[in-house]
Amino acid sequence: MKLENRGGKRQGAGRPKIKNPKVGISLRLSPEILAWIDSRGENRAAVIERLVRKEKDEQLDMFD
């Protein structure tokens, strides 16, 4: 007896996909900047993202 639906992806299995996944990048920073980011006590990515978002919002406000 041969099973037709053997193996493969199971419907609904695994972690659900998110709508806007983040993209990994590589970034080179001076030791001074890296030490300051680390001193914040947060995840490095969270600090950098917060600062970039703040700058982006300020730039957009200047042109509105």
DRENGU-668001 format. One record per atom (N, C-alpha, C, O): x, y, z; atom name; residue number from 1. Coordinates in steps of 0.2 Angstrom, whole numbers, plus 5000, padded with zeros to 4 digits. Layout:
@east X north Y up Z atom CA seq NUM
...
// end
This chain:
@east 5004 north 4994 up 5000 atom N seq 1
@east 5000 north 5000 up 5000 atom CA seq 1
@east 5004 north 5006 up 5000 atom C seq 1
@east 5009 north 5007 up 5005 atom O seq 1
@east 5004 north 5011 up 4995 atom N seq 2
@east 5008 north 5017 up 4994 atom CA seq 2
@east 5004 north 5023 up 4997 atom C seq 2
@east 4998 north 5024 up 4995 atom O seq 2
@east 5007 north 5027 up 5001 atom N seq 3
@east 5004 north 5033 up 5003 atom CA seq 3
@east 5005 north 5039 up 4999 atom C seq 3
@east 5011 north 5040 up 4997 atom O seq 3
@east 5000 north 5042 up 4996 atom N seq 4
@east 5001 north 5048 up 4991 atom CA seq 4
@east 5003 north 5054 up 4995 atom C seq 4
@east 5007 north 5058 up 4991 atom O seq 4
@east 5001 north 5056 up 5001 atom N seq 5
@east 5003 north 5062 up 5004 atom CA seq 5
@east 5008 north 5061 up 5009 atom C seq 5
@east 5007 north 5064 up 5015 atom O seq 5
@east 5013 north 5058 up 5007 atom N seq 6
@east 5019 north 5057 up 5012 atom CA seq 6
@east 5024 north 5062 up 5012 atom C seq 6
@east 5026 north 5064 up 5006 atom O seq 6
@east 5026 north 5065 up 5018 atom N seq 7
@east 5031 north 5070 up 5018 atom CA seq 7
@east 5029 north 5077 up 5016 atom C seq 7
@east 5023 north 5078 up 5014 atom O seq 7
@east 5033 north 5082 up 5015 atom N seq 8
@east 5032 north 5088 up 5013 atom CA seq 8
@east 5029 north 5093 up 5019 atom C seq 8
@east 5029 north 5091 up 5024 atom O seq 8
@east 5027 north 5099 up 5017 atom N seq 9
@east 5025 north 5104 up 5021 atom CA seq 9
@east 5018 north 5102 up 5024 atom C seq 9
@east 5013 north 5101 up 5020 atom O seq 9
@east 5017 north 5103 up 5030 atom N seq 10
@east 5010 north 5102 up 5033 atom CA seq 10
@east 5007 north 5108 up 5034 atom C seq 10
@east 5010 north 5113 up 5036 atom O seq 10
@east 5000 north 5108 up 5032 atom N seq 11
@east 4996 north 5115 up 5032 atom CA seq 11
@east 4996 north 5117 up 5039 atom C seq 11
@east 4994 north 5114 up 5044 atom O seq 11
@east 4998 north 5124 up 5039 atom N seq 12
@east 4998 north 5127 up 5046 atom CA seq 12
@east 5004 north 5126 up 5050 atom C seq 12
@east 5004 north 5128 up 5056 atom O seq 12
@east 5009 north 5122 up 5048 atom N seq 13
@east 5014 north 5121 up 5052 atom CA seq 13
@east 5019 north 5127 up 5052 atom C seq 13
@east 5020 north 5130 up 5047 atom O seq 13
@east 5023 north 5127 up 5058 atom N seq 14
@east 5028 north 5132 up 5058 atom CA seq 14
@east 5026 north 5139 up 5061 atom C seq 14
@east 5020 north 5140 up 5062 atom O seq 14
@east 5031 north 5144 up 5061 atom N seq 15
@east 5029 north 5150 up 5064 atom CA seq 15
@east 5026 north 5154 up 5058 atom C seq 15
@east 5027 north 5154 up 5052 atom O seq 15
@east 5020 north 5158 up 5060 atom N seq 16
@east 5017 north 5162 up 5055 atom CA seq 16
@east 5021 north 5168 up 5053 atom C seq 16
@east 5026 north 5170 up 5056 atom O seq 16
@east 5020 north 5169 up 5046 atom N seq 17
@east 5024 north 5174 up 5043 atom CA seq 17
@east 5022 north 5181 up 5045 atom C seq 17
@east 5016 north 5182 up 5047 atom O seq 17
@east 5026 north 5186 up 5046 atom N seq 18
@east 5025 north 5193 up 5048 atom CA seq 18
@east 5024 north 5197 up 5042 atom C seq 18
@east 5027 north 5196 up 5037 atom O seq 18
@east 5020 north 5203 up 5042 atom N seq 19
@east 5019 north 5207 up 5036 atom CA seq 19
@east 5025 north 5210 up 5034 atom C seq 19
@east 5026 north 5211 up 5028 atom O seq 19
@east 5029 north 5213 up 5039 atom N seq 20
@east 5034 north 5218 up 5037 atom CA seq 20
@east 5041 north 5215 up 5040 atom C seq 20
@east 5043 north 5218 up 5045 atom O seq 20
@east 5044 north 5210 up 5038 atom N seq 21
@east 5050 north 5207 up 5042 atom CA seq 21
@east 5055 north 5212 up 5041 atom C seq 21
@east 5056 north 5216 up 5036 atom O seq 21
@east 5060 north 5212 up 5046 atom N seq 22
@east 5065 north 5217 up 5046 atom CA seq 22
@east 5071 north 5213 up 5042 atom C seq 22
@east 5071 north 5207 up 5041 atom O seq 22
@east 5075 north 5217 up 5039 atom N seq 23
@east 5080 north 5215 up 5035 atom CA seq 23
@east 5087 north 5216 up 5038 atom C seq 23
@east 5089 north 5221 up 5041 atom O seq 23
@east 5091 north 5211 up 5038 atom N seq 24
@east 5098 north 5211 up 5041 atom CA seq 24
@east 5103 north 5215 up 5037 atom C seq 24
@east 5103 north 5214 up 5031 atom O seq 24
@east 5107 north 5219 up 5040 atom N seq 25
@east 5112 north 5222 up 5036 atom CA seq 25
@east 5118 north 5222 up 5040 atom C seq 25
@east 5118 north 5220 up 5046 atom O seq 25
@east 5124 north 5224 up 5037 atom N seq 26
@east 5130 north 5224 up 5041 atom CA seq 26
@east 5132 north 5232 up 5041 atom C seq 26
@east 5131 north 5236 up 5036 atom O seq 26
@east 5135 north 5234 up 5047 atom N seq 27
@east 5136 north 5241 up 5048 atom CA seq 27
@east 5143 north 5241 up 5052 atom C seq 27
@east 5144 north 5238 up 5057 atom O seq 27
@east 5147 north 5246 up 5049 atom N seq 28
@east 5153 north 5247 up 5053 atom CA seq 28
@east 5153 north 5254 up 5056 atom C seq 28
@east 5151 north 5259 up 5053 atom O seq 28
@east 5154 north 5254 up 5063 atom N seq 29
@east 5154 north 5260 up 5067 atom CA seq 29
@east 5161 north 5261 up 5071 atom C seq 29
@east 5164 north 5256 up 5072 atom O seq 29
@east 5162 north 5267 up 5072 atom N seq 30
@east 5168 north 5268 up 5076 atom CA seq 30
@east 5168 north 5265 up 5083 atom C seq 30
@east 5162 north 5265 up 5086 atom O seq 30
@east 5173 north 5264 up 5086 atom N seq 31
@east 5173 north 5261 up 5093 atom CA seq 31
@east 5169 north 5266 up 5098 atom C seq 31
@east 5166 north 5263 up 5103 atom O seq 31
@east 5170 north 5272 up 5097 atom N seq 32
@east 5167 north 5277 up 5102 atom CA seq 32
@east 5159 north 5277 up 5101 atom C seq 32
@east 5156 north 5277 up 5106 atom O seq 32
@east 5157 north 5276 up 5095 atom N seq 33
@east 5150 north 5276 up 5094 atom CA seq 33
@east 5147 north 5269 up 5097 atom C seq 33
@east 5142 north 5269 up 5100 atom O seq 33
@east 5150 north 5264 up 5095 atom N seq 34
@east 5148 north 5257 up 5098 atom CA seq 34
@east 5148 north 5257 up 5105 atom C seq 34
@east 5143 north 5254 up 5108 atom O seq 34
@east 5153 north 5260 up 5109 atom N seq 35
@east 5153 north 5260 up 5116 atom CA seq 35
@east 5147 north 5264 up 5119 atom C seq 35
@east 5144 north 5263 up 5124 atom O seq 35
@east 5145 north 5270 up 5115 atom N seq 36
@east 5140 north 5274 up 5117 atom CA seq 36
@east 5133 north 5270 up 5116 atom C seq 36
@east 5129 north 5270 up 5121 atom O seq 36
@east 5132 north 5267 up 5111 atom N seq 37
@east 5126 north 5263 up 5110 atom CA seq 37
@east 5126 north 5257 up 5115 atom C seq 37
@east 5120 north 5256 up 5118 atom O seq 37
@east 5131 north 5254 up 5117 atom N seq 38
@east 5131 north 5249 up 5122 atom CA seq 38
@east 5130 north 5251 up 5129 atom C seq 38
@east 5127 north 5248 up 5133 atom O seq 38
@east 5132 north 5257 up 5130 atom N seq 39
@east 5130 north 5261 up 5136 atom CA seq 39
@east 5123 north 5262 up 5138 atom C seq 39
@east 5121 north 5263 up 5143 atom O seq 39
@east 5119 north 5262 up 5132 atom N seq 40
@east 5112 north 5263 up 5133 atom CA seq 40
@east 5108 north 5258 up 5136 atom C seq 40
@east 5103 north 5259 up 5139 atom O seq 40
@east 5111 north 5252 up 5137 atom N seq 41
@east 5108 north 5246 up 5140 atom CA seq 41
@east 5102 north 5243 up 5136 atom C seq 41
@east 5099 north 5239 up 5139 atom O seq 41
@east 5102 north 5244 up 5130 atom N seq 42
@east 5096 north 5241 up 5126 atom CA seq 42
@east 5100 north 5237 up 5120 atom C seq 42
@east 5106 north 5237 up 5120 atom O seq 42
@east 5096 north 5233 up 5117 atom N seq 43
@east 5098 north 5230 up 5111 atom CA seq 43
@east 5101 north 5235 up 5106 atom C seq 43
@east 5098 north 5240 up 5105 atom O seq 43
@east 5107 north 5233 up 5103 atom N seq 44
@east 5110 north 5238 up 5098 atom CA seq 44
@east 5106 north 5240 up 5093 atom C seq 44
@east 5105 north 5246 up 5091 atom O seq 44
@east 5102 north 5235 up 5090 atom N seq 45
@east 5098 north 5236 up 5084 atom CA seq 45
@east 5092 north 5241 up 5086 atom C seq 45
@east 5090 north 5245 up 5082 atom O seq 45
@east 5089 north 5240 up 5092 atom N seq 46
@east 5084 north 5244 up 5095 atom CA seq 46
@east 5086 north 5251 up 5095 atom C seq 46
@east 5083 north 5256 up 5093 atom O seq 46
@east 5092 north 5252 up 5098 atom N seq 47
@east 5095 north 5259 up 5099 atom CA seq 47
@east 5096 north 5263 up 5092 atom C seq 47
@east 5094 north 5268 up 5091 atom O seq 47
@east 5099 north 5259 up 5087 atom N seq 48
@east 5100 north 5262 up 5081 atom CA seq 48
@east 5094 north 5263 up 5077 atom C seq 48
@east 5093 north 5268 up 5074 atom O seq 48
@east 5089 north 5258 up 5077 atom N seq 49
@east 5083 north 5259 up 5074 atom CA seq 49
@east 5079 north 5266 up 5077 atom C seq 49
@east 5076 north 5269 up 5073 atom O seq 49
@east 5079 north 5266 up 5083 atom N seq 50
@east 5075 north 5272 up 5087 atom CA seq 50
@east 5079 north 5279 up 5084 atom C seq 50
@east 5075 north 5283 up 5083 atom O seq 50
@east 5085 north 5279 up 5084 atom N seq 51
@east 5089 north 5285 up 5082 atom CA seq 51
@east 5087 north 5287 up 5074 atom C seq 51
@east 5086 north 5292 up 5073 atom O seq 51
@east 5087 north 5281 up 5070 atom N seq 52
@east 5086 north 5282 up 5063 atom CA seq 52
@east 5079 north 5285 up 5062 atom C seq 52
@east 5078 north 5289 up 5058 atom O seq 52
@east 5074 north 5281 up 5065 atom N seq 53
@east 5067 north 5283 up 5065 atom CA seq 53
@east 5066 north 5291 up 5067 atom C seq 53
@east 5063 north 5294 up 5064 atom O seq 53
@east 5069 north 5293 up 5072 atom N seq 54
@east 5069 north 5300 up 5075 atom CA seq 54
@east 5072 north 5304 up 5070 atom C seq 54
@east 5068 north 5310 up 5068 atom O seq 54
@east 5077 north 5303 up 5067 atom N seq 55
@east 5080 north 5307 up 5062 atom CA seq 55
@east 5076 north 5308 up 5056 atom C seq 55
@east 5075 north 5313 up 5053 atom O seq 55
@east 5073 north 5302 up 5053 atom N seq 56
@east 5069 north 5302 up 5048 atom CA seq 56
@east 5063 north 5306 up 5049 atom C seq 56
@east 5061 north 5310 up 5044 atom O seq 56
@east 5060 north 5305 up 5055 atom N seq 57
@east 5054 north 5309 up 5056 atom CA seq 57
@east 5055 north 5317 up 5056 atom C seq 57
@east 5051 north 5321 up 5054 atom O seq 57
@east 5061 north 5319 up 5059 atom N seq 58
@east 5063 north 5326 up 5059 atom CA seq 58
@east 5064 north 5328 up 5052 atom C seq 58
@east 5062 north 5334 up 5050 atom O seq 58
@east 5067 north 5324 up 5048 atom N seq 59
@east 5068 north 5326 up 5041 atom CA seq 59
@east 5062 north 5327 up 5037 atom C seq 59
@east 5061 north 5332 up 5033 atom O seq 59
@east 5057 north 5322 up 5038 atom N seq 60
@east 5051 north 5323 up 5035 atom CA seq 60
@east 5047 north 5329 up 5037 atom C seq 60
@east 5043 north 5332 up 5033 atom O seq 60
@east 5047 north 5331 up 5044 atom N seq 61
@east 5044 north 5337 up 5046 atom CA seq 61
@east 5047 north 5343 up 5043 atom C seq 61
@east 5043 north 5348 up 5042 atom O seq 61
@east 5053 north 5343 up 5042 atom N seq 62
@east 5056 north 5349 up 5039 atom CA seq 62
@east 5053 north 5351 up 5032 atom C seq 62
@east 5053 north 5357 up 5030 atom O seq 62
@east 5051 north 5346 up 5028 atom N seq 63
@east 5048 north 5347 up 5021 atom CA seq 63
@east 5041 north 5346 up 5021 atom C seq 63
@east 5038 north 5347 up 5015 atom O seq 63
@east 5037 north 5346 up 5026 atom N seq 64
@east 5030 north 5346 up 5026 atom CA seq 64
@east 5027 north 5353 up 5027 atom C seq 64
@east 5021 north 5354 up 5026 atom O seq 64
// end
